[in-house]
Amino acid sequence: MAFLFFLGAASAQELSKRLILTDGSYQLATKWEVKGDRVRYFSAERGEWEEVPKSMVDWAATDKYEKDRQNGVPLPGAAEVDKELAAERRAEEARRPEVAPGLHLPEDGGVLMLDSYENQPQLVELQQHGSEIKQDRKGNVMRAAINPMAGVKQNIEVPGSHAQVQAHIAVPAIYLKLEPLDPSDAAANADPSDRFHILHMQSKADKRMVGDIKVSIYGKAKEEQKLVPTSMVDLTGGWIKITPSVELETGEYAVVEMLGKEGLNSYVWDFGVNPSARANADVTKPEAPAAAPSPSAAPELKKQP
């Protein structure tokens, strides 16, 4: 016989539901089930499934605790547990900032764009693509960092007439969290507005040109093409938000990175703007809110983020 219990809301009090053991200790769990001689439960503290022998569970104490909790009887230690869970939840939110209701950035970083498709906010990752560097002098440079002499122009060309990722709105926000640079690198302590830029690409046959870029010996970029004005905000968890200050025209764009005195990173994060484009693949959508429990059925569990 199997007993299945579910939590239907995300309040701290409900998160403190306890599976009490015969030795007097307990496990905080959002749900559990008994199968044979094992109890399998989802830990509210560690966010994963665990098991204990059925004989170790004090079912009478577990049922009494749950009844007292539902009836509003003050529970020993519940307030402290709730505070701990609330602190863990705040720490989790700090590591994974919320960019739209129910939509959080990942903890491991990357470069992502906040889009809206059919009135639904979505996060889509921007891939970094290598580019051919066409210089005013003969020869191509194919490496990650371009360190030209002052005044030398660089035409960055990215293969393909369109980026795989297309924004359906005119002001998509870009979120960046990259690996830290070496402290000796000039870009490590640079202002993000000097390090990152959004540029309008020019489509030409089967490639896109970022533009004519002049890089000074100080690692500053001056654009021959129109530079997209942006605003930047530091977020928690090491994230940076870059937002265009104007509506972007339909076309192709790229996020480029300056590497201080090393020059310009020849690998860019490309995207397009096209309200009529098809849906992007591999997007992250908002988490569905917990459904109201039905009086005739056990409430569904909304998994903790």
C-alpha positions as CSV (number, residue, x, y, z in Angstrom):
1,M,0.0,0.0,0.0
2,A,1.4,3.4,-1.0
3,F,0.7,6.7,0.7
4,L,1.3,9.8,-1.4
5,F,1.4,13.3,0.1
6,F,1.7,16.6,-1.8
7,L,2.3,20.3,-1.0
8,G,0.2,22.7,-3.0
9,A,1.6,26.1,-2.0
10,A,5.0,27.7,-1.6
11,S,4.6,29.5,1.8
12,A,7.4,29.0,4.3
13,Q,5.1,27.3,6.8
14,E,4.1,24.6,4.2
15,L,7.7,24.1,3.3
16,S,8.3,23.1,6.9
17,K,6.2,19.9,6.6
18,R,8.1,17.2,8.5
19,L,8.7,13.5,8.0
20,I,9.4,12.6,11.6
21,L,11.7,9.6,12.4
22,T,11.6,7.2,15.3
23,D,14.7,8.7,16.8
24,G,13.1,12.1,17.2
25,S,14.8,13.7,14.2
26,Y,12.9,14.7,11.1
27,Q,13.4,15.5,7.4
28,L,11.8,18.5,5.7
29,A,10.0,17.2,2.6
30,T,7.6,18.5,0.0
31,K,6.2,15.1,-0.7
32,W,6.8,11.4,-0.1
33,E,5.6,8.0,-0.9
34,V,5.8,4.6,0.7
35,K,6.7,1.6,-1.5
36,G,7.3,-1.7,0.2
37,D,9.7,-1.2,3.0
38,R,11.1,2.1,1.7
39,V,9.9,5.7,2.0
40,R,11.0,7.9,-0.9
41,Y,10.7,11.7,-0.2
42,F,11.6,14.9,-2.0
43,S,13.9,16.9,0.4
44,A,12.9,20.6,0.7
45,E,16.4,21.4,1.9
46,R,18.5,19.7,-0.8
47,G,16.0,19.7,-3.7
48,E,16.4,16.0,-4.5
49,W,14.8,12.6,-3.9
50,E,16.1,10.5,-0.9
51,E,15.0,7.3,0.8
52,V,14.8,5.9,4.3
53,P,13.6,2.6,5.6
54,K,9.8,2.6,6.4
55,S,10.5,1.3,9.9
56,M,12.4,4.5,10.7
57,V,9.4,6.7,10.2
58,D,7.2,7.6,13.2
59,W,3.9,7.8,11.3
60,A,1.8,8.8,14.4
61,A,4.1,11.7,15.2
62,T,4.2,12.7,11.5
63,D,0.4,12.7,11.3
64,K,0.1,14.7,14.6
65,Y,2.5,17.3,13.4
66,E,0.7,17.8,10.2
67,K,-2.7,18.0,11.9
68,D,-1.4,20.6,14.4
69,R,0.2,22.6,11.6
70,Q,-3.1,22.7,9.7
71,N,-5.0,23.7,12.8
72,G,-2.6,26.5,13.6
73,V,-1.2,25.0,16.7
74,P,2.2,26.6,17.5
75,L,4.9,24.1,16.5
76,P,8.3,23.7,18.2
77,G,11.1,25.0,16.1
78,A,8.9,25.8,13.1
79,A,9.7,29.5,13.1
80,E,13.4,28.8,13.1
81,V,13.0,26.3,10.2
82,D,10.9,28.8,8.3
83,K,13.6,31.5,8.7
84,E,16.3,29.1,7.5
85,L,14.3,28.2,4.4
86,A,13.4,31.8,3.7
87,A,17.1,32.7,3.9
88,E,18.0,29.8,1.5
89,R,15.3,31.0,-0.9
90,R,16.7,34.6,-0.8
91,A,20.2,33.3,-1.4
92,E,18.9,31.2,-4.4
93,E,17.2,34.3,-5.8
94,A,20.3,36.3,-5.4
95,R,22.3,33.7,-7.4
96,R,19.5,33.5,-10.1
97,P,18.0,37.0,-10.6
98,E,14.4,37.0,-11.7
99,V,14.1,38.9,-15.1
100,A,10.3,38.3,-15.6
101,P,7.6,36.7,-13.3
102,G,8.6,33.1,-12.9
103,L,11.7,33.5,-15.2
104,H,15.2,33.3,-13.6
105,L,18.7,33.5,-15.0
106,P,20.8,30.3,-14.6
107,E,23.4,30.2,-11.9
108,D,26.2,29.0,-14.2
109,G,26.2,32.1,-16.4
110,G,26.3,32.7,-20.1
111,V,25.0,35.3,-22.5
112,L,21.2,35.3,-22.7
113,M,18.6,37.5,-24.4
114,L,15.2,38.3,-22.9
115,D,12.6,38.0,-25.7
116,S,8.9,38.0,-25.8
117,Y,7.1,35.6,-28.2
118,E,3.3,35.6,-28.4
119,N,3.2,37.8,-25.3
120,Q,5.3,35.3,-23.3
121,P,8.7,36.3,-21.9
122,Q,11.4,33.8,-22.9
123,L,15.2,33.5,-22.3
124,V,17.3,32.3,-25.2
125,E,21.0,31.8,-25.1
126,L,23.2,33.6,-27.6
127,Q,26.0,31.6,-29.0
128,Q,29.5,33.0,-29.6
129,H,30.6,32.7,-33.2
130,G,34.1,33.1,-34.7
131,S,34.6,35.7,-37.3
132,E,37.0,36.5,-40.1
133,I,38.8,39.8,-39.6
134,K,39.2,41.7,-42.8
135,Q,41.9,44.4,-42.4
136,D,42.6,47.4,-44.6
137,R,46.0,45.8,-45.2
138,K,46.5,42.4,-46.7
139,G,45.9,39.2,-44.7
140,N,43.4,37.9,-42.3
141,V,43.8,37.4,-38.6
142,M,42.0,34.4,-37.2
143,R,42.4,34.3,-33.4
144,A,40.4,35.3,-30.3
145,A,42.0,38.6,-29.6
146,I,43.0,41.2,-32.2
147,N,45.7,43.6,-31.0
148,P,46.1,46.1,-33.8
149,M,48.2,49.2,-34.0
150,A,46.4,52.5,-33.3
151,G,44.4,53.6,-36.2
152,V,44.1,50.2,-37.9
153,K,40.6,49.4,-39.0
154,Q,38.9,46.1,-38.5
155,N,36.0,44.7,-40.4
156,I,34.5,41.8,-38.5
157,E,32.6,39.5,-40.8
158,V,30.3,36.7,-39.4
159,P,29.2,33.9,-41.7
160,G,25.5,33.6,-42.6
161,S,23.0,36.2,-43.6
162,H,20.9,35.9,-40.4
163,A,21.6,34.9,-36.8
164,Q,20.0,31.8,-35.5
165,V,18.4,33.7,-32.6
166,Q,15.9,36.4,-33.5
167,A,14.3,38.8,-31.1
168,H,10.6,39.5,-31.6
169,I,10.6,42.8,-29.7
170,A,12.4,46.0,-30.5
171,V,14.1,46.4,-27.1
172,P,15.5,43.0,-26.1
173,A,17.6,42.9,-22.9
174,I,20.9,41.1,-22.9
175,Y,22.2,39.4,-19.7
176,L,25.9,38.5,-19.4
177,K,27.9,36.5,-16.9
178,L,31.3,35.4,-18.2
179,E,34.3,33.8,-16.6
180,P,36.4,36.3,-14.7
181,L,39.4,37.7,-16.6
182,D,42.9,37.5,-15.3
183,P,43.4,40.4,-12.8
184,S,46.4,41.6,-14.9
185,D,44.1,42.0,-17.9
186,A,43.2,45.7,-18.5
187,A,39.6,44.6,-19.2
188,A,39.2,42.9,-15.8
189,N,38.5,46.2,-13.9
190,A,37.1,48.1,-16.9
191,D,33.7,49.7,-16.9
192,P,31.2,47.3,-18.6
193,S,30.2,50.2,-20.9
194,D,33.8,50.2,-22.2
195,R,34.0,46.4,-22.4
196,F,30.7,45.5,-24.0
197,H,29.0,47.1,-27.0
198,I,25.9,46.3,-29.2
199,L,26.6,46.9,-32.8
200,H,24.3,46.9,-35.9
201,M,25.5,44.5,-38.5
202,Q,25.4,45.0,-42.2
203,S,24.2,42.1,-44.3
204,K,26.2,41.4,-47.4
205,A,25.6,38.3,-49.5
206,D,26.0,35.3,-47.2
207,K,27.8,37.1,-44.3
208,R,27.2,39.9,-41.9
209,M,29.7,42.7,-41.2
210,V,29.9,44.1,-37.7
211,G,31.4,47.4,-39.0
212,D,34.6,49.3,-39.3
213,I,36.1,49.3,-35.9
214,K,39.1,51.4,-34.8
215,V,40.9,50.1,-31.7
216,S,43.3,52.4,-29.9
217,I,46.4,51.2,-28.0
218,Y,44.3,51.8,-24.8
219,G,41.7,49.2,-25.8
220,K,39.0,51.7,-26.7
221,A,36.7,51.1,-29.6
222,K,35.5,53.8,-32.0
223,E,32.8,52.9,-34.4
224,E,32.6,54.1,-38.0
225,Q,29.1,52.7,-38.0
226,K,26.3,53.8,-35.6
227,L,26.9,52.4,-32.2
228,V,23.7,51.2,-30.4
229,P,23.2,53.3,-27.3
230,T,22.7,51.2,-24.2
231,S,22.3,51.3,-20.5
232,M,23.9,48.8,-18.1
233,V,23.0,47.6,-14.7
234,D,24.9,45.3,-12.3
235,L,22.7,42.5,-11.0
236,T,23.2,39.9,-8.2
237,G,25.0,36.7,-9.0
238,G,27.6,38.3,-11.1
239,W,25.2,39.2,-14.0
240,I,25.2,42.4,-16.1
241,K,22.1,43.6,-17.9
242,I,22.6,45.5,-21.2
243,T,19.5,47.2,-22.6
244,P,19.3,49.2,-25.8
245,S,18.3,52.8,-25.0
246,V,16.4,53.0,-28.3
247,E,14.1,50.6,-30.3
248,L,16.2,48.4,-32.6
249,E,15.3,48.4,-36.2
250,T,14.7,45.1,-37.9
251,G,18.1,43.7,-38.8
252,E,21.1,41.9,-37.5
253,Y,23.2,42.8,-34.4
254,A,26.1,41.6,-32.3
255,V,27.4,41.9,-28.8
256,V,31.2,42.5,-29.0
257,E,33.7,42.5,-26.2
258,M,36.8,44.7,-25.8
259,L,39.8,43.0,-24.1
260,G,41.6,46.1,-22.9
261,K,45.1,46.5,-24.3
262,E,44.8,43.0,-25.9
263,G,42.4,44.6,-28.4
264,L,39.1,43.2,-29.7
265,N,37.6,39.8,-29.2
266,S,37.0,38.4,-32.7
267,Y,34.3,36.1,-31.4
268,V,30.9,37.8,-31.1
269,W,27.4,37.0,-29.8
270,D,25.1,37.6,-32.7
271,F,21.3,38.0,-32.8
272,G,18.7,39.5,-35.0
273,V,15.5,41.6,-34.5
274,N,12.5,40.5,-36.5
275,P,8.9,40.6,-35.1
276,S,7.8,38.2,-37.8
277,A,10.5,35.5,-37.2
278,R,9.6,32.0,-36.2
279,A,9.9,30.9,-32.6
280,N,13.4,30.4,-31.3
281,A,14.5,26.9,-30.3
282,D,15.7,25.9,-26.9
283,V,14.1,28.7,-24.9
284,T,13.5,28.9,-21.2
285,K,10.0,29.8,-20.3
286,P,8.5,31.0,-17.0
287,E,7.7,28.4,-14.4
288,A,4.0,27.6,-14.3
289,P,2.3,28.9,-11.1
290,A,1.0,26.3,-8.7
291,A,-2.6,25.3,-9.5
292,A,-5.3,25.7,-6.8
293,P,-6.0,22.4,-5.2
294,S,-9.2,20.6,-6.1
295,P,-11.5,19.7,-3.2
296,S,-11.8,16.2,-4.7
297,A,-8.2,15.5,-5.4
298,A,-4.8,15.9,-3.8
299,P,-3.1,19.2,-4.8
300,E,-0.3,19.1,-7.3
301,L,3.3,19.8,-6.2
302,K,5.1,22.8,-7.7
303,K,8.8,21.8,-7.6
304,Q,11.0,24.3,-5.8
305,P,13.4,26.2,-8.1
